[in-house]
Amino acid sequence: RLLEAIRAGEMDLALSEGYIRSEEFDTELFRRERYIPVCAAGHALPAGKQKLKDLLGERLILREKGSGTKKEMDLFLERTGITTGNLNVIARMNDLESIKKSIVNGLGISILSSRSVNDLLRTKQILVFPLEEAAHKRSFYIVYSKNRILKPHVKQFVQFVRDYYM
C-alpha cells in the first residue's frame, strides 16, 4: 500500500522495515536496531548466563501478536532453536513504555531494541546482558520514487535522517 501511495504521488516517501528491490524506487538504509535482553537493575542473574537458552526459565514480557517487533523476536528465537512455547511468558503487551516500566518494576525481563532502552540504561534502571549468539539486528529504510523530483523540504528531511541516523 505504501509503494502504491508513493507511485500515485499521494506520499513523497515511506519508512520500510524491509529493503525494496525495484527499478522504480530508491531504498536507503537509515537505521539498524540491535535487540538485547534487558532486566531491572536489581535483578540478579546467575553468573555465566551468556546464552539465550540460559534465559528460558526467566519470566519474560513479550510484545503482542501482530507487532513487527514480535515477528522479529520470533525469527531471532527461531534461529537460536527456541520457540515461544519453550519460554516462561508472563505477559504480552502492545505498548513499549508499558514493557519498559514492567521491567524496571521487576515484573520480568524482555528482549528490546538497544536504542529503545538507552534512557533506562543511562539512568541505571536496567541491566543488559551480553549473549554469545550474534546480535539480532532489524533494519529500516527510507523509500522514495526514482521517477519524481523530491520537493526541497522532503530532500531536507531525507538529509536530516541521513545525518542523524547514519
DSSP file (Angstrom, degrees, kcal/mol; ACC not computed):
  #  RESIDUE AA STRUCTURE BP1 BP2  ACC     N-H-->O    O-->H-N    N-H-->O    O-->H-N    TCO  KAPPA ALPHA  PHI   PSI    X-CA   Y-CA   Z-CA
    1    1 A R     >        0   0    0      0, 0.0     4,-2.0     0, 0.0     5,-0.1   0.000 360.0 360.0 360.0 -40.5    0.0    0.0    0.0
    2    2 A L  H  >  +     0   0    0      1,-0.2     4,-2.1     2,-0.2     5,-0.2   0.914 360.0  49.3 -63.7 -42.1    2.8    2.4    0.8
    3    3 A L  H  > S+     0   0    0      1,-0.2     4,-2.9     2,-0.2    -1,-0.2   0.889 109.1  53.0 -64.7 -37.8    4.5    1.9   -2.5
    4    4 A E  H  > S+     0   0    0      1,-0.2     4,-2.2     2,-0.2     6,-0.2   0.893 108.6  50.4 -62.6 -39.2    1.2    2.4   -4.3
    5    5 A A  H  <>S+     0   0    0     -4,-2.0     5,-2.1     2,-0.2     6,-1.4   0.879 112.5  46.1 -67.7 -38.1    0.8    5.7   -2.5
    6    6 A I  H ><5S+     0   0    0     -4,-2.1     3,-1.2     4,-0.2    -2,-0.2   0.935 112.4  50.9 -67.0 -45.8    4.3    6.8   -3.5
    7    7 A R  H 3<5S+     0   0    0     -4,-2.9    -2,-0.2     1,-0.3    -1,-0.2   0.879 111.4  48.1 -57.5 -40.3    3.7    5.7   -7.0
    8    8 A A  T 3<5S-     0   0    0     -4,-2.2    -1,-0.3    -5,-0.2    -2,-0.2   0.519 115.4-115.0 -80.7  -5.7    0.5    7.7   -7.2
    9    9 A G  T < 5S+     0   0    0     -3,-1.2    -3,-0.2    -4,-0.4    -2,-0.1   0.591  84.6 120.1  81.8   9.2    2.1   10.8   -5.7
   10   10 A E  S   <S+     0   0    0     -5,-2.1     2,-0.3    -6,-0.2    -4,-0.2   0.766  80.7  27.4 -75.0 -26.2    0.0   10.7   -2.6
   11   11 A M        -     0   0    0     -6,-1.4    -2,-0.3    -9,-0.1    -1,-0.1  -0.970  64.0-150.1-134.6 149.2    3.2   10.3   -0.5
   12   12 A D  S    S-     0   0    0     -2,-0.3   133,-0.6     1,-0.3     2,-0.3   0.817  79.0 -13.2 -86.2 -33.9    6.7   11.5   -1.1
   13   13 A L  E     -A  144   0A   0    131,-0.2     2,-0.3     2,-0.0    -1,-0.3  -0.962  57.8-150.6-158.1 170.5    8.4    8.8    0.8
   14   14 A A  E     -A  143   0A   0    129,-2.0   129,-2.8    -2,-0.3     2,-0.5  -0.957  20.1-122.0-143.8 161.3    7.9    6.0    3.3
   15   15 A L  E     -A  142   0A   0     -2,-0.3     2,-0.4   127,-0.2   127,-0.2  -0.935  34.4-170.4-105.7 130.4    9.8    4.2    6.0
   16   16 A S  E     -A  141   0A   0    125,-3.0   125,-3.3    -2,-0.5     4,-0.1  -0.928  30.1-149.3-126.2 144.9   10.1    0.5    5.4
   17   17 A E  S    S+     0   0    0     -2,-0.4   122,-0.4   123,-0.2     2,-0.3   0.681  86.9  52.7 -81.0 -18.9   11.3   -2.4    7.6
   18   18 A G  S    S-     0   0    0    123,-0.1     2,-0.3   120,-0.1   123,-0.1  -0.851  91.8-103.6-120.4 155.0   12.4   -4.3    4.5
   19   19 A Y        -     0   0    0     -2,-0.3     2,-0.7   121,-0.1    -2,-0.1  -0.571  32.9-140.9 -72.9 132.7   14.6   -3.5    1.6
   20   20 A I        -     0   0    0     -2,-0.3     2,-0.9     2,-0.1     7,-0.1  -0.869   8.5-157.5 -99.8 115.0   12.6   -2.8   -1.6
   21   21 A R        +     0   0    0     -2,-0.7     2,-0.3     5,-0.1     5,-0.1  -0.822  41.3 127.3 -93.4 108.0   14.2   -4.2   -4.7
   22   22 A S        -     0   0    0     -2,-0.9     3,-0.2     3,-0.4     5,-0.1  -0.977  62.4-139.2-162.2 144.1   12.8   -2.2   -7.6
   23   23 A E  S    S+     0   0    0     -2,-0.3    -1,-0.1     1,-0.2   123,-0.0   0.658 107.9  56.4 -73.6 -16.6   13.9   -0.1  -10.6
   24   24 A E  S    S+     0   0    0    122,-0.1   122,-2.7   121,-0.1   123,-0.6   0.700 105.1  50.0 -90.3 -22.5   11.1    2.3   -9.6
   25   25 A F  E     -B  145   0A   0    120,-0.3     2,-0.4    -3,-0.2    -3,-0.4  -0.918  66.0-138.7-125.9 145.3   12.2    3.1   -6.0
   26   26 A D  E     -B  144   0A   0    118,-3.2   118,-2.0    -2,-0.4     2,-0.5  -0.846  21.6-165.6 -92.5 136.2   15.3    4.2   -4.2
   27   27 A T  E     -B  143   0A   0     -2,-0.4     2,-0.5   116,-0.2   116,-0.2  -0.977   6.1-175.4-127.5 117.1   15.7    2.4   -0.9
   28   28 A E  E     -B  142   0A   0    114,-2.6   114,-2.7    -2,-0.5     2,-0.2  -0.945  26.2-124.9-117.2 130.8   18.2    3.8    1.6
   29   29 A L  E     +B  141   0A   0     -2,-0.5   112,-0.2   112,-0.2     3,-0.1  -0.524  36.8 163.5 -64.8 131.2   19.2    2.2    4.9
   30   30 A F  E     +     0   0A   0    110,-2.6     2,-0.3     1,-0.4   111,-0.2   0.542  57.8  18.1-125.3 -14.7   18.7    4.8    7.7
   31   31 A R  E     -B  140   0A   0    109,-1.5   109,-2.8   135,-0.1     2,-0.4  -0.957  48.3-167.5-160.1 138.1   18.7    2.8   10.9
   32   32 A R  E     -B  139   0A   0     -2,-0.3     2,-0.4   107,-0.2   107,-0.2  -0.991  14.3-160.4-121.5 135.4   19.7   -0.6   12.3
   33   33 A E  E     -B  138   0A   0    105,-2.9   105,-2.6    -2,-0.4     2,-0.4  -0.945   5.5-150.3-115.8 137.6   18.5   -1.7   15.7
   34   34 A R  E     -B  137   0A   0     -2,-0.4    80,-3.4   103,-0.2     2,-0.4  -0.893  15.2-138.6-103.9 134.5   20.2   -4.4   17.8
   35   35 A Y  E     +BC 136 113A   0    101,-2.6   101,-0.6    -2,-0.4    78,-0.2  -0.788  26.2 175.6 -97.4 135.6   17.9   -6.4   20.1
   36   36 A I  E     - C   0 112A   0     76,-2.9    76,-2.5    -2,-0.4     2,-0.3  -0.976  34.5-108.1-138.1 147.5   19.2   -7.2   23.6
   37   37 A P  E     - C   0 111A   0      0, 0.0    92,-1.7     0, 0.0     2,-0.3  -0.593  41.7-172.4 -72.9 137.4   17.8   -8.9   26.7
   38   38 A V  E     +DC 128 110A   0     72,-3.0    72,-1.9    -2,-0.3     2,-0.3  -0.964  11.0 175.1-133.1 149.7   17.2   -6.4   29.5
   39   39 A C  E     -D  127   0A   0     88,-2.4    88,-2.9    -2,-0.3    70,-0.1  -0.920  42.5 -74.3-143.4 169.3   16.2   -6.7   33.1
   40   40 A A  E >   -D  126   0A   0     63,-0.4     3,-1.7    68,-0.3    86,-0.3  -0.288  45.7-113.7 -63.2 151.5   15.7   -4.5   36.1
   41   41 A A  T 3  S+     0   0    0     84,-2.2    85,-0.2     1,-0.3    -1,-0.1   0.819 117.1  50.0 -58.4 -32.6   18.8   -3.1   37.7
   42   42 A G  T 3  S+     0   0    0     83,-0.3     2,-0.6    62,-0.2    -1,-0.3   0.477  84.3 107.9 -86.8  -1.3   18.1   -5.1   40.9
   43   43 A H    <   -     0   0    0     -3,-1.7     2,-0.7    65,-0.1    -4,-0.1  -0.658  58.1-154.8 -80.4 119.5   17.5   -8.4   39.1
   44   44 A A        -     0   0    0     -2,-0.6    -2,-0.1     3,-0.0    -3,-0.0  -0.852   6.0-164.5-101.5 113.5   20.5  -10.7   39.7
   45   45 A L        -     0   0    0     -2,-0.7     3,-0.1     1,-0.1     4,-0.1  -0.742  36.2 -97.6 -88.1 142.1   21.0  -13.3   37.0
   46   46 A P    >   -     0   0    0      0, 0.0     3,-1.3     0, 0.0    -1,-0.1  -0.290  51.0 -93.2 -56.6 143.4   23.3  -16.2   38.0
   47   47 A A  T 3  S+     0   0    0      1,-0.2     3,-0.1    -3,-0.0    -3,-0.0  -0.222 107.8  32.9 -57.4 145.2   26.9  -15.7   36.8
   48   48 A G  T 3   +     0   0    0      1,-0.2     2,-1.5    -3,-0.1    -1,-0.2   0.463  69.1 143.0  89.0   1.5   27.7  -17.2   33.5
   49   49 A K    <   +     0   0    0     -3,-1.3    -1,-0.2     1,-0.2    -4,-0.0  -0.608  17.1 139.0 -75.9  96.9   24.3  -16.8   31.8
   50   50 A Q        +     0   0    0     -2,-1.5    82,-3.2    -3,-0.1     2,-0.4   0.408  45.3  73.1-122.0  -1.7   25.7  -16.0   28.4
   51   51 A K  S >  S-     0   0    0     80,-0.2     3,-1.4    -3,-0.2     4,-0.4  -0.899  77.7-127.0-118.0 147.6   23.4  -17.9   26.1
   52   52 A L  G >  S+     0   0    0     -2,-0.4     3,-1.9     1,-0.3     4,-0.1   0.863 110.5  61.7 -58.8 -35.9   19.8  -17.1   25.2
   53   53 A K  G >  S+     0   0    0      1,-0.3     3,-1.3     2,-0.2    -1,-0.3   0.765  92.2  67.2 -63.0 -23.6   18.8  -20.7   26.2
   54   54 A D  G <  S+     0   0    0     -3,-1.4     3,-0.4     1,-0.2    -1,-0.3   0.685  94.9  58.3 -67.2 -17.2   20.0  -19.8   29.7
   55   55 A L  G X  S+     0   0    0     -3,-1.9     3,-1.5    -4,-0.4    -1,-0.2   0.403  72.8 103.6 -93.7   2.6   17.2  -17.4   30.0
   56   56 A L  T <  S+     0   0    0     -3,-1.3    32,-0.7     1,-0.3    -1,-0.2   0.821  80.5  49.3 -57.7 -34.2   14.4  -19.9   29.4
   57   57 A G  T 3  S+     0   0    0     -3,-0.4    -1,-0.3    -4,-0.2    -2,-0.1   0.618  90.3 102.8 -82.0 -11.2   13.4  -20.1   33.0
   58   58 A E  S <  S-     0   0    0     -3,-1.5    30,-0.6     1,-0.1     2,-0.5  -0.365  85.2-103.3 -71.8 150.2   13.2  -16.3   33.4
   59   59 A R  E     -e   88   0B   0     30,-0.1    50,-3.1    28,-0.1     2,-0.4  -0.637  46.1-156.7 -73.3 121.2    9.8  -14.5   33.5
   60   60 A L  E     -ef  89 109B   0     28,-2.8    30,-2.6    -2,-0.5    31,-1.2  -0.820  18.0-158.7-109.8 142.0    9.5  -12.9   30.0
   61   61 A I  E     -e   91   0B   0     48,-2.7    50,-0.4    -2,-0.4     2,-0.3  -0.980  24.8-179.3-113.5 121.2    7.5  -10.0   28.9
   62   62 A L  E     -e   92   0B   0     29,-2.5    31,-2.5    -2,-0.5     2,-0.1  -0.750  29.6 -94.9-119.7 165.9    6.9  -10.0   25.1
   63   63 A R  E     -e   93   0B   0     -2,-0.3    31,-0.2    29,-0.2     3,-0.1  -0.374  49.5 -94.2 -73.8 157.2    5.2   -7.9   22.5
   64   64 A E    >   -     0   0    0     29,-1.5     3,-1.5     1,-0.1     6,-0.3  -0.268  50.2 -86.4 -66.6 156.5    1.6   -8.6   21.4
   65   65 A K  T 3  S+     0   0    0      1,-0.2    -1,-0.1     5,-0.1     3,-0.1  -0.364 113.3  37.1 -61.8 144.0    0.9  -10.7   18.4
   66   66 A G  T 3  S+     0   0    0      1,-0.4    -1,-0.2    -3,-0.1     2,-0.2   0.223  84.8 122.9  97.6 -14.4    0.9   -8.7   15.2
   67   67 A S    <>  -     0   0    0     -3,-1.5     4,-2.0     1,-0.1    -1,-0.4  -0.555  65.9-131.7 -82.2 148.0    3.7   -6.3   16.1
   68   68 A G  H  > S+     0   0    0      1,-0.2     4,-2.2    -2,-0.2     5,-0.2   0.865 109.1  55.5 -62.3 -36.6    6.7   -6.0   13.9
   69   69 A T  H  > S+     0   0    0      2,-0.2     4,-2.6     1,-0.2    -1,-0.2   0.903 105.6  51.3 -64.3 -41.1    8.9   -6.4   16.9
   70   70 A K  H  > S+     0   0    0     -6,-0.3     4,-2.7     2,-0.2    -2,-0.2   0.924 109.3  50.4 -62.3 -43.8    7.3   -9.6   17.9
   71   71 A K  H  X S+     0   0    0     -4,-2.0     4,-2.0     1,-0.2    -1,-0.2   0.918 111.5  48.5 -59.8 -43.2    7.8  -11.0   14.4
   72   72 A E  H  X S+     0   0    0     -4,-2.2     4,-2.5     1,-0.2    -2,-0.2   0.911 111.5  49.6 -63.3 -42.4   11.5  -10.0   14.6
   73   73 A M  H  X S+     0   0    0     -4,-2.6     4,-3.0     1,-0.2     5,-0.3   0.897 108.0  53.6 -64.8 -40.0   11.8  -11.7   18.0
   74   74 A D  H  X S+     0   0    0     -4,-2.7     4,-2.6     2,-0.2    -1,-0.2   0.917 110.8  46.7 -60.0 -43.0   10.2  -14.9   16.8
   75   75 A L  H  X S+     0   0    0     -4,-2.0     4,-2.2     2,-0.2    -2,-0.2   0.921 113.0  49.5 -63.7 -44.2   12.7  -15.0   13.9
   76   76 A F  H  X S+     0   0    0     -4,-2.5     4,-0.9     1,-0.2    -2,-0.2   0.935 114.2  44.2 -60.5 -48.3   15.6  -14.3   16.3
   77   77 A L  H ><>S+     0   0    0     -4,-3.0     5,-2.9     1,-0.2     3,-0.7   0.902 110.6  55.1 -64.6 -41.5   14.5  -17.0   18.8
   78   78 A E  H ><5S+     0   0    0     -4,-2.6     3,-1.7     1,-0.3    -1,-0.2   0.896 103.8  54.8 -59.6 -41.1   13.8  -19.5   16.0
   79   79 A R  H 3<5S+     0   0    0     -4,-2.2    -1,-0.3     1,-0.3    -2,-0.2   0.759 108.8  48.8 -65.0 -23.7   17.4  -19.1   14.7
   80   80 A T  T <<5S-     0   0    0     -4,-0.9    -1,-0.3    -3,-0.7    -2,-0.2   0.326 123.7-105.1 -98.0   8.3   18.7  -20.0   18.1
   81   81 A G  T < 5S+     0   0    0     -3,-1.7     2,-0.4     1,-0.3    -3,-0.2   0.700  80.0 125.3  82.3  20.7   16.4  -23.0   18.3
   82   82 A I      < -     0   0    0     -5,-2.9     2,-0.3    -6,-0.1    -1,-0.3  -0.929  39.1-166.7-116.8 135.7   13.9  -21.6   20.7
   83   83 A T    >   -     0   0    0     -2,-0.4     3,-2.1    -3,-0.1     4,-0.3  -0.815  37.6-111.2-111.1 160.1   10.1  -21.3   20.3
   84   84 A T  G >  S+     0   0    0     -2,-0.3     3,-1.2     1,-0.3     5,-0.3   0.762 116.6  68.2 -62.7 -22.3    7.8  -19.2   22.4
   85   85 A G  G 3  S+     0   0    0      1,-0.2    -1,-0.3     3,-0.1     4,-0.0   0.741  95.8  55.1 -65.9 -21.8    6.4  -22.5   23.8
   86   86 A N  G <  S+     0   0    0     -3,-2.1    -1,-0.2     2,-0.0     2,-0.2   0.533  97.1  89.4 -83.6  -7.2    9.7  -23.0   25.5
   87   87 A L  S <  S-     0   0    0     -3,-1.2     2,-1.2    -4,-0.3   -30,-0.1  -0.575  78.6-128.1 -98.9 154.4    9.5  -19.6   27.2
   88   88 A N  E     -e   59   0B   0    -32,-0.7   -28,-2.8   -30,-0.6     2,-0.6  -0.633  38.2-178.0 -93.3  72.4    8.1  -18.6   30.5
   89   89 A V  E     +e   60   0B   0     -2,-1.2   -28,-0.2    -5,-0.3     3,-0.1  -0.639  14.0 171.0 -79.8 118.3    6.0  -15.8   29.1
   90   90 A I  E     +     0   0B   0    -30,-2.6     2,-0.3    -2,-0.6   -29,-0.2   0.621  64.4  12.6-102.3 -16.3    4.1  -14.0   31.9
   91   91 A A  E     -e   61   0B   0    -31,-1.2   -29,-2.5     2,-0.0     2,-0.4  -0.985  52.0-156.4-158.9 147.9    2.8  -11.0   29.9
   92   92 A R  E     -e   62   0B   0     -2,-0.3     2,-0.3   -31,-0.2   -29,-0.2  -0.999  24.0-179.1-124.2 128.3    2.2   -9.8   26.4
   93   93 A M  E     -e   63   0B   0    -31,-2.5   -29,-1.5    -2,-0.4    -2,-0.0  -0.939  28.6-155.9-131.1 150.3    2.0   -6.1   25.9
   94   94 A N  S    S+     0   0    0     -2,-0.3     2,-0.5   -31,-0.2    -1,-0.1   0.702  76.4  75.9 -94.1 -23.0    1.4   -3.8   23.0
   95   95 A D     >  -     0   0    0      1,-0.1     4,-1.9   -32,-0.0     3,-0.2  -0.810  64.5-153.0-101.8 123.5    3.0   -0.7   24.4
   96   96 A L  H  > S+     0   0    0     -2,-0.5     4,-2.6     1,-0.2     5,-0.2   0.885  97.5  54.4 -59.3 -41.5    6.8   -0.4   24.6
   97   97 A E  H  > S+     0   0    0      1,-0.2     4,-2.5     2,-0.2    -1,-0.2   0.874 106.6  51.6 -63.7 -36.3    6.6    2.1   27.5
   98   98 A S  H  > S+     0   0    0     -3,-0.2     4,-2.3     2,-0.2    -1,-0.2   0.899 110.0  49.5 -65.7 -40.0    4.5   -0.4   29.5
   99   99 A I  H  X S+     0   0    0     -4,-1.9     4,-2.2     2,-0.2    -2,-0.2   0.940 111.5  48.6 -62.7 -46.9    7.0   -3.2   28.8
  100  100 A K  H  X S+     0   0    0     -4,-2.6     4,-2.5     1,-0.2    -2,-0.2   0.911 112.2  48.2 -61.2 -43.4    9.9   -0.9   30.0
  101  101 A K  H  X S+     0   0    0     -4,-2.5     4,-2.1     1,-0.2    -1,-0.2   0.890 110.4  52.4 -64.3 -38.8    8.0    0.1   33.2
  102  102 A S  H  <>S+     0   0    0     -4,-2.3     5,-2.6     2,-0.2     6,-0.5   0.895 110.3  47.9 -64.2 -39.6    7.2   -3.5   33.9
  103  103 A I  H ><5S+     0   0    0     -4,-2.2     3,-2.0     3,-0.2   -63,-0.4   0.953 111.0  49.9 -64.5 -49.8   10.9   -4.4   33.5
  104  104 A V  H 3<5S+     0   0    0     -4,-2.5   -62,-0.2     1,-0.3    -2,-0.2   0.860 109.0  53.5 -57.6 -36.7   12.0   -1.6   35.8
  105  105 A N  T 3<5S-     0   0    0     -4,-2.1    -1,-0.3    -5,-0.2    -2,-0.2   0.370 119.9-110.3 -83.1   5.8    9.5   -2.7   38.4
  106  106 A G  T < 5S+     0   0    0     -3,-2.0    -3,-0.2     2,-0.2    -2,-0.1   0.625  77.0 132.0  82.6  14.0   10.9   -6.2   38.4
  107  107 A L  S   <S-     0   0    0     -5,-2.6     2,-0.3     1,-0.2    -4,-0.2   0.887  77.4 -60.4 -66.2 -37.7    7.9   -8.0   36.7
  108  108 A G        -     0   0    0     -6,-0.5   -68,-0.3    -5,-0.1     2,-0.2  -0.964  55.2 -80.0 179.7-167.9   10.2   -9.8   34.3
  109  109 A I  B     -f   60   0B   0    -50,-3.1   -48,-2.7    -2,-0.3     2,-0.3  -0.714  36.5-174.9-114.4 167.9   12.8   -9.5   31.5
  110  110 A S  E     -C   38   0A   0    -72,-1.9   -72,-3.0    -2,-0.2     2,-0.6  -0.944  29.5-114.5-152.0 172.5   12.4   -8.8   27.8
  111  111 A I  E     +C   37   0A   0    -50,-0.4     2,-0.3    -2,-0.3   -38,-0.1  -0.974  48.5 162.9-115.4 116.1   14.3   -8.5   24.6
  112  112 A L  E     -C   36   0A   0    -76,-2.5   -76,-2.9    -2,-0.6     2,-0.2  -0.832  45.3 -81.2-132.4 165.3   14.1   -5.0   23.3
  113  113 A S  E  >  -C   35   0A   0     -2,-0.3     4,-0.8   -78,-0.2     3,-0.5  -0.467  36.1-133.1 -65.1 134.7   15.9   -2.7   20.8
  114  114 A S  T >4 S+     0   0    0    -80,-3.4     3,-0.7     1,-0.2     4,-0.3   0.866 106.9  54.6 -59.3 -35.8   19.0   -1.3   22.3
  115  115 A R  G >4 S+     0   0    0    -81,-0.3     3,-0.9     1,-0.2     4,-0.3   0.851 101.8  57.7 -66.3 -34.0   18.0    2.2   21.1
  116  116 A S  G 34 S+     0   0    0     -3,-0.5    -1,-0.2     1,-0.2    -2,-0.2   0.674 110.5  42.7 -73.8 -15.5   14.7    2.0   22.9
  117  117 A V  G <X S+     0   0    0     -4,-0.8     4,-2.4    -3,-0.7    -1,-0.2   0.285  77.8 106.5-113.4  10.5   16.3    1.4   26.3
  118  118 A N  H <> S+     0   0    0     -3,-0.9     4,-2.7    -4,-0.3     5,-0.2   0.885  80.4  53.4 -55.3 -40.3   19.1    3.9   26.2
  119  119 A D  H  > S+     0   0    0     -4,-0.3     4,-1.6     1,-0.2    -1,-0.2   0.917 111.4  44.4 -63.2 -43.5   17.3    6.2   28.6
  120  120 A L  H  4>S+     0   0    0      2,-0.2     5,-2.8     1,-0.2     6,-0.9   0.852 114.3  49.6 -70.4 -34.7   16.8    3.4   31.2
  121  121 A L  H ><5S+     0   0    0     -4,-2.4     3,-1.3     3,-0.2    -2,-0.2   0.917 109.5  51.6 -68.1 -43.5   20.4    2.3   30.8
  122  122 A R  H 3<5S+     0   0    0     -4,-2.7    -2,-0.2     1,-0.3    -1,-0.2   0.856 112.6  45.4 -61.9 -36.2   21.8    5.8   31.2
  123  123 A T  T 3<5S-     0   0    0     -4,-1.6    -1,-0.3    -5,-0.2    -2,-0.2   0.319 113.2-120.6 -91.8   8.1   19.8    6.2   34.4
  124  124 A K  T < 5S+     0   0    0     -3,-1.3    -3,-0.2     1,-0.1    -2,-0.1   0.804  75.3 127.6  60.0  34.5   20.9    2.8   35.6
  125  125 A Q  S   <S+     0   0    0     -5,-2.8   -84,-2.2    -6,-0.1     2,-0.3   0.621  70.0  33.6 -90.9 -15.5   17.3    1.5   35.9
  126  126 A I  E     -D   40   0A   0     -6,-0.9     2,-0.4   -86,-0.3   -86,-0.2  -0.883  65.9-141.7-134.4 165.3   18.1   -1.6   33.8
  127  127 A L  E     -D   39   0A   0    -88,-2.9   -88,-2.4    -2,-0.3     2,-0.4  -0.953  12.6-152.6-121.0 146.9   20.8   -4.1   33.1
  128  128 A V  E     -D   38   0A   0     -2,-0.4   -90,-0.2   -90,-0.2    -2,-0.0  -0.910  10.4-145.6-113.4 148.4   21.5   -5.6   29.7
  129  129 A F        -     0   0    0    -92,-1.7     2,-0.1    -2,-0.4   -79,-0.0  -0.959  10.6-132.4-119.9 129.4   23.2   -8.9   29.3
  130  130 A P        -     0   0    0      0, 0.0     2,-0.3     0, 0.0     3,-0.1  -0.462  23.7-155.5 -72.1 145.8   25.6   -9.8   26.5
  131  131 A L        -     0   0    0      2,-0.2   -80,-0.2    -2,-0.1     4,-0.1  -0.884  23.1-131.0-121.3 153.8   24.9  -13.1   24.7
  132  132 A E  S    S+     0   0    0    -82,-3.2   -81,-0.1    -2,-0.3    -1,-0.1   0.879  84.6  90.9 -67.0 -37.8   27.2  -15.4   22.8
  133  133 A E  S    S-     0   0    0    -83,-0.3    -2,-0.2     1,-0.1     3,-0.1  -0.213  97.0 -92.0 -60.1 148.8   24.7  -15.5   19.9
  134  134 A A        -     0   0    0      1,-0.1    -1,-0.1     0, 0.0    -2,-0.1  -0.374  53.0 -99.7 -59.5 137.7   25.2  -13.0   17.2
  135  135 A A        -     0   0    0     -3,-0.1     2,-0.4    -4,-0.1    -1,-0.1  -0.312  33.3-122.3 -62.4 139.9   23.1   -9.9   18.0
  136  136 A H  E     - B   0  35A   0   -101,-0.6  -101,-2.6    -3,-0.1     2,-0.4  -0.712  31.2-165.4 -84.5 132.4   19.9   -9.8   16.1
  137  137 A K  E     - B   0  34A   0     -2,-0.4     2,-0.4  -103,-0.2  -103,-0.2  -0.929  11.6-158.8-122.2 145.8   19.5   -6.6   14.0
  138  138 A R  E     - B   0  33A   0   -105,-2.6  -105,-2.9    -2,-0.4     2,-0.4  -0.979  14.9-149.7-121.2 133.6   16.5   -5.1   12.4
  139  139 A S  E     - B   0  32A   0     -2,-0.4     2,-0.4  -122,-0.4  -107,-0.2  -0.833   7.2-162.8-111.6 143.7   16.9   -2.6    9.5
  140  140 A F  E     - B   0  31A   0   -109,-2.8  -110,-2.6    -2,-0.4  -109,-1.5  -0.947  10.4-164.1-123.1 145.4   14.7    0.3    8.5
  141  141 A Y  E     -AB  16  29A   0   -125,-3.3  -125,-3.0    -2,-0.4     2,-0.5  -0.910  20.7-131.3-130.2 151.6   14.8    2.1    5.1
  142  142 A I  E     -AB  15  28A   0   -114,-2.7  -114,-2.6    -2,-0.3     2,-0.4  -0.896  29.9-164.9 -96.6 132.8   13.6    5.3    3.5
  143  143 A V  E     +AB  14  27A   0   -129,-2.8  -129,-2.0    -2,-0.5     2,-0.3  -0.976  16.8 156.3-124.0 131.2   11.8    4.6    0.2
  144  144 A Y  E     -AB  13  26A   0   -118,-2.0  -118,-3.2    -2,-0.4     2,-0.2  -0.971  44.6 -85.9-148.5 163.7   11.0    7.1   -2.4
  145  145 A S  E >   - B   0  25A   0   -133,-0.6     3,-0.5    -2,-0.3  -120,-0.3  -0.455  17.8-155.9 -75.1 137.1   10.4    7.2   -6.2
  146  146 A K  T 3  S+     0   0    0   -122,-2.7  -121,-0.1     1,-0.2    -1,-0.1   0.683  94.5  61.3 -76.7 -19.5   13.2    7.4   -8.6
  147  147 A N  T 3  S+     0   0    0   -123,-0.6     2,-0.4     2,-0.1    -1,-0.2   0.417  96.0  68.7 -91.5   1.0   10.8    8.9  -11.1
  148  148 A R  S <  S-     0   0    0     -3,-0.5     2,-0.6  -136,-0.1  -139,-0.0  -0.925  78.6-125.0-121.7 145.8   10.0   12.0   -9.1
  149  149 A I        -     0   0    0     -2,-0.4     2,-0.1     1,-0.0    -3,-0.1  -0.790  37.4-122.5 -84.0 123.4   12.0   15.0   -8.2
  150  150 A L        -     0   0    0     -2,-0.6    -1,-0.0     1,-0.1  -138,-0.0  -0.433  24.5-111.4 -70.0 138.8   11.8   15.3   -4.4
  151  151 A K    >>  -     0   0    0     -2,-0.1     4,-2.6     1,-0.1     3,-0.6  -0.319  31.8-108.8 -63.6 151.3   10.4   18.6   -3.0
  152  152 A P  H 3> S+     0   0    0      0, 0.0     4,-2.3     0, 0.0     5,-0.1   0.872 119.2  49.6 -53.9 -41.2   13.0   20.7   -1.2
  153  153 A H  H 3> S+     0   0    0      2,-0.2     4,-1.9     1,-0.2     5,-0.1   0.825 111.0  50.3 -70.3 -28.6   11.5   20.0    2.2
  154  154 A V  H <> S+     0   0    0     -3,-0.6     4,-2.7     2,-0.2    -1,-0.2   0.912 110.4  49.3 -72.7 -42.6   11.5   16.3    1.5
  155  155 A K  H  X S+     0   0    0     -4,-2.6     4,-2.5     1,-0.2    -2,-0.2   0.906 110.8  51.4 -58.7 -41.6   15.1   16.4    0.4
  156  156 A Q  H  X S+     0   0    0     -4,-2.3     4,-2.3    -5,-0.2    -1,-0.2   0.898 110.1  48.8 -63.3 -41.1   15.9   18.3    3.6
  157  157 A F  H  X S+     0   0    0     -4,-1.9     4,-2.6     2,-0.2    -2,-0.2   0.931 110.9  49.6 -63.6 -46.1   14.1   15.6    5.7
  158  158 A V  H  X S+     0   0    0     -4,-2.7     4,-2.4     1,-0.2    -2,-0.2   0.908 111.9  48.9 -59.9 -42.2   16.0   12.8    4.0
  159  159 A Q  H  X S+     0   0    0     -4,-2.5     4,-2.7     2,-0.2    -1,-0.2   0.897 109.4  52.5 -65.4 -39.4   19.3   14.6    4.6
  160  160 A F  H  X S+     0   0    0     -4,-2.3     4,-2.7     2,-0.2     5,-0.2   0.933 110.1  48.3 -59.3 -46.4   18.3   15.1    8.2
  161  161 A V  H  X S+     0   0    0     -4,-2.6     4,-2.7     2,-0.2     5,-0.4   0.918 111.8  49.8 -62.0 -43.6   17.6   11.4    8.6
  162  162 A R  H  X S+     0   0    0     -4,-2.4     4,-1.9     1,-0.2    -2,-0.2   0.942 114.6  43.9 -59.0 -47.7   20.9   10.5    6.9
  163  163 A D  H  < S+     0   0    0     -4,-2.7    -2,-0.2     1,-0.2    -1,-0.2   0.876 118.6  43.4 -66.8 -37.9   22.9   12.9    9.2
  164  164 A Y  H  < S+     0   0    0     -4,-2.7    -2,-0.2    -5,-0.2    -1,-0.2   0.903 125.5  27.4 -76.5 -42.6   21.1   11.8   12.4
  165  165 A Y  H  <        0   0    0     -4,-2.7  -133,-0.2    -5,-0.2    -3,-0.2   0.653 360.0 360.0-100.1 -16.8   21.0    8.0   11.9
  166  166 A M     <        0   0    0     -4,-1.9    -1,-0.2    -5,-0.4    -3,-0.1   0.470 360.0 360.0 -99.7 360.0   24.0    7.2    9.8
